[in-house]
Amino acid sequence: MTERPPSHPELLDVLRTAPLGVPTPNEIELERERLLPWLTRQVADLPAVQARAKRQARLRWLGGGAALFAAAAAIVLVVGSLSVGSAPSEEAAFATLVSGSLESDKLELLPGSRLGLSSQVRASDSAPAVLTASSGYRVELSPRSEMEFVQPTSTRTSLRLLDGEVALSVPKLRSGQVLEVQTMDATVRVRGTRFSVRFDSTAAVARTCVRVTEGLVEVDRVGETISLVPGQSSGCETVAPKAPAALAPGRPRELAVQKAAKTSLGEENRLLALALSHERAGRRAEARKSYEELQRRFPESRFLPEARAGLARLVTAPQGP
Amino acid sequence: MAVLPFTARTETSPGPSAAIAPAVVEEDLIRALLAGDTRAAAVLYDHLRPAIEHALRRVLHGRHRDFDDLKQTTFERILRALAEGRFEGRSSMRTWASAIAAHVALDALRALFREERRLTPWGDEDFASNPQRPEGRLEALAELRRVQRLLSRMKPKLVEALLLHDVLGHPLEEIAALSGASPSATQSRLHRARLELRRRAGVQSEGRS
C-alpha cells in the first residue's frame, strides 16, 4: 500500500471551502454576450494563427539547430530538390503544381512549384490548377477557387476548401487512412475514389456540393453523415438547406443556437470571416466588398464595429505590392 | 456517425464531476475550431466556461478586479495552445482548461503580490457578503491571502498538481494524463508539493513570530 502524502487541510481548506460568489443567470448571459463576439473573431482567425505558429515553429527549429546540423539539413534539402522524381518531405513540400497557375501570399506559382503545408492557394481566373500531392492523390482546383493543405496526422490527410470547387482523384489508401476535404459546413471523407467538392463562400447560405464519380464517399454535415456512391451527389440542389436534425426536448439553448444559425447571425459571421480571410490574404477589393456587404445587409449587426474597423484598416494600411 | 458540436450547450455544473460532457465530441469541436468555423466559438464557450470560472474563483476567491479579463485571457491561451497543437487529448478539454485557468489565476496572484497590494478590495465581497461568523471574516481573509501568497511562490508544476487535486478535486489519473506523467510520478509530485507548501508555511510562520 502506498503511503498517503501528508495533507495540509488547515492551509488548503481556506481555498477549498471559503465561500464563492455565484454569478446569477443574468450575469452569466451578459458575460456570454460580451465575450462571444470576441471569441468568434478569435476562432475565425485560428487557421491563420495556426499557420503562423507552424511557420514560427519551423523557423525556431531551423534557428535553434547546431550549425553542423543546419548545414546537413541544407545539403539534404538541396539534394532532395535536385533529385528527379523523388518525393518531397511533408514539411518541405506537400504538393507539386502540375499545370495552371496559383497565387499564394501574393506570389504567382507556376507549374513545377512545390507547396508546403498550410499554403493557402488560389487558382487563377482563367484556368484550373492541377496539383499532385506527395502522398499520391491528384487535386484539380477550379478557376478562382481557394484551398489550403492542412497538417496531416498519422491517419488523416486534409484539404480545406475555402471557396470554389476542387476535384480529387485518390488512389487506394492504406487501411485506416482517410483523406478528407473540409469546408465551412461539411467534411467529405474518402478512401480511394474520384469526386468533386464545391463550396460557394459568397452564397446567402453556406452549402457544400459533393459529386462522386467513383468509389465511396462519406459526407459529414452538422448532425448527419451520409454515404454517396458513384453518380450520387449531395448539397448540389438549389433549394434551401435542410433543416437541422431533430433536437431533444428541453434544450432551449440548442434551439436558440440553431435559430441563430438559420437567421442572420450565421450569415453575419460568415461575411465577417470571409472579409477577414480576404484581408489577411491581401485581397483588399474582396475584403472591402465583404465588409460593405455585411454593413449593407445587416445594419444592426453586432459585427458592425469590426466591419468598420476592417474598412478603416483597408483605407489606412499601405497598399501592397 | 460523427456528432458535430454545433448544437451542444452543456450544462453548467462547475465541479470536476462534470468533467466530460457527452453532448460535445471534443475531437469534432477542435477540428471545427482549427478550421476557423465560427459556430464552434459558442460551443467552446459553453463547454469550458463552467470549468474555467470554477478554477478562477477557487484560486482567486471571489471576484478578482480583473476577473472577466482573466477569463478572456484563459480562452485566449486555450485557442493559442490549440493552434500550436499543444492539446494532445490525453485528458478532457475541461480538465485541461481548468489547469490553464489555474495558471492564469496564479499569474494574476503573482502580479498582485509583486505589486504589494496586500488585502486590497479585490475578492473581498464574498467574505463581506457572508453573514456567518462576521467576527472571523478578516481572519479568514488574511489566511486566504497567506495561502495564495505561498502558492504564488511555488514552482508551477508543483502548484498545478496541488491546485488540480487538492483544491479543484480532479482525480490523480486525469492530472497524470494531462501532464503526460505516470500516476505514480504525479502522486510523487503531489507529495512534494504538499511538503513544499508545509515547509513554506512553517518558514513563514517562524518568520512572522
Chai-1 contact restraints between the chains, C-beta under 6 A:
chainA,res_idxA,chainB,res_idxB,connection_type,confidence,min_distance_angstrom,max_distance_angstrom,comment,restraint_id
A,P5,B,L190,contact,1.0,0.0,6.0,A-B,restraint_1
A,P5,B,H191,contact,1.0,0.0,6.0,A-B,restraint_2
A,P5,B,R194,contact,1.0,0.0,6.0,A-B,restraint_3
A,P6,B,R194,contact,1.0,0.0,6.0,A-B,restraint_4
A,H8,B,R194,contact,1.0,0.0,6.0,A-B,restraint_5
A,H8,B,L197,contact,1.0,0.0,6.0,A-B,restraint_6
A,H8,B,R198,contact,1.0,0.0,6.0,A-B,restraint_7
A,L11,B,V147,contact,1.0,0.0,6.0,A-B,restraint_8
A,L11,B,A201,contact,1.0,0.0,6.0,A-B,restraint_9
A,L12,B,D166,contact,1.0,0.0,6.0,A-B,restraint_10
A,V14,B,E143,contact,1.0,0.0,6.0,A-B,restraint_11
A,V14,B,L144,contact,1.0,0.0,6.0,A-B,restraint_12
A,V14,B,V147,contact,1.0,0.0,6.0,A-B,restraint_13
A,L15,B,V167,contact,1.0,0.0,6.0,A-B,restraint_14
A,R16,B,V167,contact,1.0,0.0,6.0,A-B,restraint_15
A,A18,B,H61,contact,1.0,0.0,6.0,A-B,restraint_16
A,A18,B,L144,contact,1.0,0.0,6.0,A-B,restraint_17
A,P19,B,D126,contact,1.0,0.0,6.0,A-B,restraint_18
A,P19,B,N130,contact,1.0,0.0,6.0,A-B,restraint_19
A,L20,B,R57,contact,1.0,0.0,6.0,A-B,restraint_20
A,G21,B,G62,contact,1.0,0.0,6.0,A-B,restraint_21
A,G21,B,R63,contact,1.0,0.0,6.0,A-B,restraint_22
A,G21,B,D126,contact,1.0,0.0,6.0,A-B,restraint_23
A,L36,B,Y45,contact,1.0,0.0,6.0,A-B,restraint_24
A,L39,B,A41,contact,1.0,0.0,6.0,A-B,restraint_25
A,L39,B,Y45,contact,1.0,0.0,6.0,A-B,restraint_26
A,L39,B,F75,contact,1.0,0.0,6.0,A-B,restraint_27
A,T40,B,T38,contact,1.0,0.0,6.0,A-B,restraint_28
A,T40,B,A41,contact,1.0,0.0,6.0,A-B,restraint_29
A,Q42,B,L79,contact,1.0,0.0,6.0,A-B,restraint_30
A,V43,B,L33,contact,1.0,0.0,6.0,A-B,restraint_31
A,V43,B,T38,contact,1.0,0.0,6.0,A-B,restraint_32
A,V43,B,A40,contact,1.0,0.0,6.0,A-B,restraint_33
A,V43,B,A41,contact,1.0,0.0,6.0,A-B,restraint_34
A,A44,B,G36,contact,1.0,0.0,6.0,A-B,restraint_35
A,A44,B,T38,contact,1.0,0.0,6.0,A-B,restraint_36
A,L46,B,L33,contact,1.0,0.0,6.0,A-B,restraint_37
A,L46,B,G36,contact,1.0,0.0,6.0,A-B,restraint_38
A,L46,B,A83,contact,1.0,0.0,6.0,A-B,restraint_39
A,P47,B,G36,contact,1.0,0.0,6.0,A-B,restraint_40
A,V49,B,A83,contact,1.0,0.0,6.0,A-B,restraint_41
A,Q50,B,A83,contact,1.0,0.0,6.0,A-B,restraint_42
A,A53,B,A83,contact,1.0,0.0,6.0,A-B,restraint_43
A,A53,B,E84,contact,1.0,0.0,6.0,A-B,restraint_44
A,Q182,B,A35,contact,1.0,0.0,6.0,A-B,restraint_45
A,D220,B,A2,contact,1.0,0.0,6.0,A-B,restraint_46
A,V222,B,L4,contact,1.0,0.0,6.0,A-B,restraint_47
A,V222,B,F6,contact,1.0,0.0,6.0,A-B,restraint_48
A,T225,B,M1,contact,1.0,0.0,6.0,A-B,restraint_49
A,T225,B,A2,contact,1.0,0.0,6.0,A-B,restraint_50
A,R253,B,R9,contact,1.0,0.0,6.0,A-B,restraint_51
A,E254,B,T7,contact,1.0,0.0,6.0,A-B,restraint_52
A,E254,B,R9,contact,1.0,0.0,6.0,A-B,restraint_53
A,N269,B,T38,contact,1.0,0.0,6.0,A-B,restraint_54
A,A273,B,T38,contact,1.0,0.0,6.0,A-B,restraint_55
